[in-house]
Amino acid sequence: MDEKKWFTISVYSENNVGLLNRISGIFLKRHINIESLNVSKSEIDGVSKFTIVVHTTLKWVNNIVGQLEKQIEVIKAFYHTDDETIYQESALFKIASNLLFDERQIQNIIKESNSQIVTVSRNFFVLAKSGRRFEIDEMYEQLKPFGIMQFVRSGRISVSKDEMPITALLQEFQQ
């Protein structure tokens, strides 16, 4: 039996209405939870890149990539393990302003986590942290006892260590 691992799926596609719905449906049918999802423009004009993180088996990720490529707008889909990618997430923490001045430990957390203060107001301040998921989780656990007013994290963004042949593939299509 295949062991479950973290996979980052990169889907290059035309940017069409309804595609996100169909993509999520592929995961839904297989009862695979999407842990993280990010959509942005890619390195190729007019082409979007979906970055999807799942915890599943090699068999299922192969199956999913095959199903994704059957979607008309999908140009190409790839999957990579965490070792094969360079990735980051971002998070924002909103915290009561008095803690910034009254709690020395908060200042230590900010310094040690390499986070940045985005804004300070009379009632709150906002910290931004970029890094791996576990780094953001660690910072969350450190700040939690002081009270987090709001928290939000982005989906994973990632690039593969090896070249993805998408540009060459698109050039073939355009000729």
C-alpha positions as CSV (number, residue, x, y, z in Angstrom):
1,M,0.0,0.0,0.0
2,D,1.2,3.5,-0.9
3,E,2.1,5.7,2.0
4,K,0.6,9.2,2.1
5,K,2.9,12.1,1.4
6,W,2.6,15.9,0.7
7,F,2.4,16.7,-3.0
8,T,2.3,20.1,-4.7
9,I,0.3,20.0,-7.9
10,S,0.9,22.7,-10.5
11,V,-1.8,23.2,-13.1
12,Y,-1.1,25.5,-16.1
13,S,-4.4,26.5,-17.8
14,E,-6.3,29.1,-19.7
15,N,-8.2,31.4,-17.2
16,N,-11.8,30.3,-17.8
17,V,-14.9,30.8,-15.6
18,G,-15.9,27.5,-13.9
19,L,-12.5,25.8,-14.1
20,L,-11.8,26.1,-10.4
21,N,-15.2,24.4,-9.7
22,R,-14.3,21.5,-12.0
23,I,-10.8,21.2,-10.5
24,S,-12.2,21.1,-7.0
25,G,-14.8,18.5,-8.1
26,I,-12.0,16.1,-9.2
27,F,-10.6,16.2,-5.6
28,L,-14.1,16.0,-4.1
29,K,-15.0,12.8,-6.0
30,R,-11.9,11.1,-4.6
31,H,-12.5,12.4,-1.0
32,I,-9.1,14.1,-1.1
33,N,-8.9,17.3,0.9
34,I,-7.2,20.3,-0.7
35,E,-4.9,21.6,2.1
36,S,-3.8,24.7,0.2
37,L,-4.8,26.4,-3.1
38,N,-3.3,29.4,-4.8
39,V,-4.1,30.7,-8.3
40,S,-2.0,33.3,-10.0
41,K,-0.7,34.3,-13.4
42,S,2.3,32.3,-14.5
43,E,5.5,33.0,-16.3
44,I,3.6,32.6,-19.6
45,D,1.3,35.5,-20.8
46,G,-2.3,34.5,-20.7
47,V,-1.7,31.3,-18.7
48,S,-2.8,30.8,-15.1
49,K,-1.0,28.6,-12.6
50,F,-3.0,26.7,-9.9
51,T,-0.8,25.5,-7.0
52,I,-2.6,22.9,-5.0
53,V,-1.3,21.0,-1.9
54,V,-2.6,17.6,-1.0
55,H,-1.7,14.8,1.4
56,T,-2.3,11.6,-0.5
57,T,-0.6,8.6,-2.1
58,L,1.5,8.5,-5.3
59,K,-1.2,6.4,-6.9
60,W,-3.9,9.0,-6.2
61,V,-1.8,12.0,-7.2
62,N,-1.1,10.3,-10.6
63,N,-4.8,9.6,-11.0
64,I,-5.7,13.3,-10.2
65,V,-3.1,14.8,-12.5
66,G,-4.5,12.5,-15.3
67,Q,-8.0,13.8,-14.6
68,L,-6.9,17.4,-14.4
69,E,-5.2,17.1,-17.9
70,K,-8.5,15.9,-19.3
71,Q,-10.1,19.4,-18.6
72,I,-10.2,21.3,-21.9
73,E,-8.6,24.5,-20.5
74,V,-5.7,22.6,-18.8
75,I,-2.5,22.8,-20.8
76,K,-0.4,20.7,-18.4
77,A,-0.4,19.5,-14.8
78,F,2.7,18.4,-12.8
79,Y,3.1,17.1,-9.3
80,H,6.2,17.3,-7.0
81,T,7.1,16.2,-3.5
82,D,8.2,18.8,-0.9
83,D,11.8,17.8,-1.6
84,E,11.5,18.7,-5.2
85,T,10.1,22.3,-4.7
86,I,11.0,25.6,-3.1
87,Y,7.9,26.9,-1.4
88,Q,6.5,29.5,1.0
89,E,3.4,30.6,2.7
90,S,2.5,34.0,4.2
91,A,0.4,34.9,7.2
92,L,-0.9,38.0,9.0
93,F,-1.4,38.2,12.8
94,K,-3.5,41.0,14.3
95,I,-2.6,41.5,18.0
96,A,-3.6,44.1,20.7
97,S,-1.2,47.1,20.6
98,N,-0.6,47.2,24.3
99,L,1.2,43.8,24.1
100,L,3.8,45.2,21.8
101,F,5.0,47.5,24.6
102,D,4.0,45.6,27.7
103,E,5.2,42.0,26.8
104,R,8.9,41.7,26.2
105,Q,8.3,38.1,24.9
106,I,6.2,39.5,22.0
107,Q,9.3,41.5,20.9
108,N,11.4,38.4,21.1
109,I,8.9,36.4,19.0
110,I,9.0,39.1,16.3
111,K,12.8,39.1,16.3
112,E,13.3,35.3,16.4
113,S,10.7,34.6,13.8
114,N,12.0,37.1,11.2
115,S,8.5,38.5,11.0
116,Q,7.7,42.2,10.1
117,I,5.4,44.7,11.7
118,V,3.1,45.8,8.9
119,T,1.2,48.5,10.8
120,V,0.7,49.8,14.3
121,S,-2.5,51.6,15.5
122,R,-3.8,52.6,18.8
123,N,-5.7,49.3,19.3
124,F,-3.8,46.7,17.3
125,F,-0.6,45.9,15.4
126,V,-0.2,43.5,12.4
127,L,2.7,41.1,11.9
128,A,3.5,39.5,8.6
129,K,5.4,36.2,8.5
130,S,6.6,34.3,5.4
131,G,8.1,30.8,5.4
132,R,7.3,27.2,5.6
133,R,4.0,26.0,7.1
134,F,5.6,24.7,10.3
135,E,7.3,28.1,10.9
136,I,4.0,29.9,10.7
137,D,2.4,27.2,12.9
138,E,5.2,27.7,15.5
139,M,4.7,31.5,15.5
140,Y,1.0,30.9,15.9
141,E,1.5,28.7,18.9
142,Q,3.9,31.2,20.5
143,L,1.5,34.1,20.0
144,K,-1.7,32.2,21.0
145,P,-1.3,32.6,24.8
146,F,-1.2,36.5,24.3
147,G,-4.4,36.5,22.3
148,I,-4.6,36.7,18.5
149,M,-7.3,39.0,17.4
150,Q,-7.2,37.8,13.8
151,F,-5.2,35.3,11.8
152,V,-5.0,34.5,8.1
153,R,-2.6,32.5,6.0
154,S,-2.1,32.3,2.3
155,G,-2.0,29.2,0.1
156,R,1.4,27.8,-0.8
157,I,3.4,29.3,-3.6
158,S,6.1,27.2,-5.1
159,V,8.5,26.7,-7.9
160,S,10.1,23.3,-8.8
161,K,13.8,22.8,-8.4
162,D,13.9,21.0,-11.8
163,E,12.8,22.7,-15.0
164,M,9.2,22.2,-15.9
165,P,8.9,21.8,-19.7
166,I,5.8,24.0,-19.9
167,T,7.4,26.8,-21.9
168,A,8.7,24.4,-24.5
169,L,5.3,22.7,-24.6
170,L,3.5,26.0,-25.2
171,Q,5.8,27.0,-27.9
172,E,5.0,23.7,-29.7
173,F,1.2,24.5,-29.4
174,Q,1.7,28.0,-30.7
175,Q,3.5,26.9,-33.9
